[in-house]
Amino acid sequence: MVCALSAAVCFGTATVLQAVAARAAVGTDPSGGGGPGGDAALLLRALRQWRYIAGLALDGLGFVFQIAALRSLPIYAVGAALAASLAVTAVVAARLLRVRLSGLEWAAVGVVCAGLGMLGLASGTEGERAGSDALRYAMLATAVGVLALGFLGGRLPERGRGLVLGLAAGFGFGVVEVSVRLIDDVSVGALVANAAVYALVVGGGAAFLALTSALQRGAVTVPTAGMVIGETIGPALIGVVWLGDRTREGLGWLAVAGFGVAVVGALALARFGEAPE
């Protein structure tokens, strides 16, 4: 659980650092980002700032912690902890960006912490079942489906686009979570022959593209809420049903309650899914 929470801290803090860098980049752009090629120009300016580079480094470190967590914890516990990165973003943004949190949002931060505490008490070790080849190819097919869903979602009317793209991003990140568990041999030959490796790469790339498109085209809250739902519920079920994830003896009810509480709290903080304006 320490690795899962460390990943959440890295991802949540990275979002705020990148937000600070983006603000500074806008301040140095004479066009305010509204001129030709404004988005690309702002990205190049942001890449020159140490805060943005530090944010990218934290994203990479968070992914390492995520992999370590998935190798020792049930997927449902890791997924809920990663959703808690929104709580980290909210708290850090309140300090660094002077974003004012409402009483309900502070309460949501507390709810997320309570849910994670319940999960920490109830979670057992990762499941002992080895994933089948059928599941590996199913993850690859799902990753390709996420690409298609993102492509179609980007062409929907404004009203439904954000939710569909957010769900696509969540499904893609969920594919990454499951695929990590399906990679048991890291020798070169085994990696090349393992469909889960390709599922991880395609799913992660498709998720990033879908989320980026969703956040560029509309409100933050809806796509982020869709992402949280997509990356937690499905992978948790796969972990329990196909990979043997279990809870400590007699504490299944506490794990279910903690999972639900943490996800609901994260959904209440969905506006922090993107760098605060």
C-alpha positions in Angstrom: 0.0 0.0 0.0 3.0 2.3 0.6 3.9 2.0 -3.1 0.4 2.7 -4.2 0.1 5.8 -2.0 3.5 7.0 -3.2 2.3 6.7 -6.8 -0.8 8.8 -5.9 1.4 11.4 -4.3 3.7 11.5 -7.3 0.9 11.8 -9.8 -1.0 14.3 -7.8 2.0 16.6 -7.1 3.1 16.3 -10.8 -0.2 17.7 -11.9 0.2 20.9 -9.8 3.9 21.4 -10.8 2.8 21.2 -14.5 0.0 23.6 -13.8 2.5 26.2 -12.3 4.7 25.7 -15.3 1.8 26.2 -17.7 0.8 29.4 -16.0 4.3 30.7 -16.3 4.4 29.7 -19.9 1.2 31.6 -20.6 2.8 34.7 -18.9 5.8 34.6 -21.2 3.7 34.2 -24.4 2.8 37.5 -26.1 -0.2 35.9 -27.7 -1.4 34.4 -24.4 -1.5 31.0 -26.2 -4.1 32.3 -28.6 -2.0 32.8 -31.6 -1.1 30.4 -34.4 0.3 27.2 -33.0 -0.4 28.5 -29.5 -0.7 25.1 -27.8 2.6 23.8 -29.3 4.4 27.0 -28.4 3.1 26.9 -24.8 4.2 23.3 -24.5 7.7 24.2 -25.7 7.9 27.1 -23.2 6.7 24.8 -20.4 9.4 22.2 -21.3 12.0 24.8 -20.6 10.9 25.2 -17.0 12.2 23.0 -14.2 8.8 22.6 -12.6 7.4 21.0 -15.8 10.4 18.7 -16.1 10.1 17.8 -12.4 6.4 17.0 -13.0 7.3 14.6 -15.8 10.0 13.0 -13.6 7.4 12.5 -10.8 5.0 10.9 -13.4 7.8 8.5 -14.3 8.5 7.7 -10.6 4.8 7.3 -9.9 4.6 4.7 -12.7 7.5 2.8 -11.1 5.6 2.8 -7.8 2.4 1.8 -9.5 4.1 -1.3 -11.0 5.6 -2.2 -7.7 2.2 -1.9 -6.0 0.5 -4.0 -8.6 3.1 -6.8 -8.0 2.1 -7.1 -4.4 -1.4 -5.7 -3.9 -4.8 -6.6 -5.3 -5.8 -4.4 -8.3 -8.8 -3.0 -6.5 -6.6 -1.5 -3.8 -4.1 0.0 -6.2 -6.9 1.4 -8.4 -8.6 3.2 -5.5 -5.2 4.5 -4.3 -4.4 6.0 -7.8 -7.8 7.6 -7.9 -6.8 9.3 -4.6 -4.2 11.3 -6.6 -7.0 13.8 -7.1 -7.1 14.4 -3.4 -3.3 15.0 -3.4 -3.7 17.5 -6.4 -6.5 19.3 -4.5 -4.4 19.7 -1.3 -1.2 20.7 -3.1 -3.1 23.1 -5.4 -4.6 24.8 -2.3 -1.0 25.5 -1.1 0.9 26.2 -4.3 -1.8 27.7 -6.6 -3.9 29.2 -3.8 -6.9 27.3 -5.1 -9.7 27.7 -2.5 -11.3 24.4 -1.5 -14.9 24.4 -0.3 -15.9 22.7 2.8 -17.4 19.9 0.8 -14.1 19.4 -1.1 -12.1 19.2 2.2 -14.7 16.7 3.4 -14.1 14.7 0.2 -10.4 14.7 0.8 -11.1 13.2 4.3 -13.5 10.7 2.7 -10.8 9.5 0.3 -8.3 9.1 3.2 -10.9 7.2 5.2 -11.7 4.9 2.3 -8.0 4.2 1.7 -7.5 3.4 5.4 -10.3 0.9 5.2 -8.8 -0.7 2.2 -5.4 -0.8 3.9 -6.9 -2.7 6.8 -8.8 -5.2 4.6 -6.6 -5.8 1.6 -4.8 -9.1 1.3 -1.9 -9.9 -1.0 -2.2 -10.1 -4.7 -4.0 -13.0 -6.2 -2.0 -16.2 -6.9 -3.7 -17.2 -10.1 -1.6 -16.8 -13.2 -3.4 -15.0 -16.0 -4.3 -17.0 -19.0 -3.3 -16.3 -22.6 -7.0 -15.7 -23.3 -7.0 -12.8 -20.8 -3.8 -11.4 -22.2 -5.3 -11.3 -25.7 -8.5 -9.9 -24.3 -6.5 -7.0 -22.8 -4.9 -6.4 -26.2 -8.3 -6.4 -27.9 -9.6 -4.0 -25.2 -6.7 -1.7 -25.8 -7.4 -1.6 -29.5 -11.1 -1.0 -28.6 -10.0 1.9 -26.4 -8.3 3.4 -29.5 -11.5 3.1 -31.5 -13.6 4.5 -28.7 -11.4 7.5 -28.4 -11.5 8.1 -32.1 -15.3 7.9 -32.2 -15.7 9.8 -29.0 -13.8 12.8 -30.4 -16.4 13.1 -33.1 -19.4 13.1 -30.8 -21.4 16.2 -30.0 -20.1 18.3 -27.1 -22.6 17.0 -24.6 -21.4 13.4 -24.7 -17.9 13.8 -25.9 -16.3 14.4 -22.5 -17.8 11.4 -20.8 -17.0 9.0 -23.6 -13.4 10.2 -23.9 -13.0 10.0 -20.1 -14.4 6.5 -20.0 -12.0 5.5 -22.8 -9.1 7.0 -20.9 -10.2 5.1 -17.8 -10.5 1.8 -19.7 -7.0 2.3 -21.1 -5.4 3.0 -17.8 -7.3 -0.1 -16.5 -5.8 -2.2 -19.2 -2.4 -1.0 -18.0 -3.2 -2.0 -14.4 -4.3 -5.5 -15.5 -1.5 -6.0 -18.0 1.2 -5.3 -15.4 -0.1 -8.3 -13.5 0.0 -10.5 -16.6 3.7 -9.9 -17.3 5.5 -12.5 -15.1 8.7 -13.1 -17.2 10.8 -10.0 -18.1 13.3 -11.8 -20.4 13.5 -10.3 -23.8 12.0 -13.4 -25.6 9.1 -13.7 -23.1 8.3 -10.0 -23.4 8.2 -10.1 -27.2 5.8 -13.1 -27.1 3.5 -11.7 -24.4 0.4 -10.0 -25.7 0.0 -8.2 -22.4 3.1 -6.1 -23.2 1.5 -4.8 -26.3 -1.8 -4.3 -24.5 0.1 -2.2 -21.9 1.7 0.0 -24.5 -1.4 0.4 -26.7 -3.7 0.9 -23.7 -1.5 3.5 -22.0 -1.0 5.4 -25.2 -4.7 5.3 -26.1 -5.7 6.4 -22.6 -3.3 9.4 -22.7 -4.6 10.5 -26.1 -8.3 10.2 -25.1 -7.8 12.1 -21.8 -5.8 14.8 -23.5 -8.5 15.2 -26.2 -11.2 15.3 -23.5 -9.6 18.0 -21.4 -8.7 20.2 -24.4 -12.3 20.2 -25.7 -14.5 20.6 -22.7 -15.0 20.8 -18.9 -12.7 18.8 -16.7 -15.1 17.3 -14.2 -17.1 15.0 -16.6 -14.2 13.3 -18.3 -12.2 12.9 -15.1 -15.2 11.3 -13.4 -15.5 8.9 -16.4 -11.8 8.1 -16.1 -12.0 7.4 -12.4 -14.9 5.0 -13.0 -13.3 3.3 -16.0 -9.9 2.7 -14.3 -11.2 1.4 -11.0 -14.3 -0.8 -11.3 -13.5 -3.0 -14.3 -9.9 -3.8 -13.3 -11.0 -4.5 -9.7 -13.5 -7.1 -11.0 -10.9 -8.7 -13.3 -8.5 -9.0 -10.4 -11.1 -10.7 -8.1 -12.7 -13.0 -10.7 -9.7 -14.0 -12.9 -6.6 -13.3 -10.9 -7.7 -14.4 -7.5 -7.4 -11.1 -5.6 -8.9 -11.5 -2.1 -9.2 -9.7 1.2 -8.1 -10.6 4.7 -10.2 -13.3 6.3 -13.6 -11.9 7.2 -12.9 -8.4 6.0 -14.4 -8.5 2.5 -17.2 -6.2 3.5 -14.7 -3.6 4.7 -12.7 -3.8 1.4 -15.9 -3.2 -0.6 -17.0 -0.3 1.6 -13.5 1.2 1.5 -13.3 0.9 -2.2 -16.7 2.6 -2.7 -15.9 5.4 -0.2 -12.5 6.1 -1.8 -14.0 6.2 -5.4 -16.9 8.4 -4.4 -14.6 10.8 -2.6 -12.4 10.9 -5.7 -15.4 11.6 -7.9 -16.3 14.6 -5.7 -12.8 16.0 -6.5 -13.0 15.4 -10.2 -12.5 19.0 -11.1 -8.8 18.6 -10.1 -8.3 16.0 -12.8 -6.6 18.7 -14.8 -4.2 21.4 -13.8 -6.4 24.0 -12.0 -7.1 27.1 -14.1 
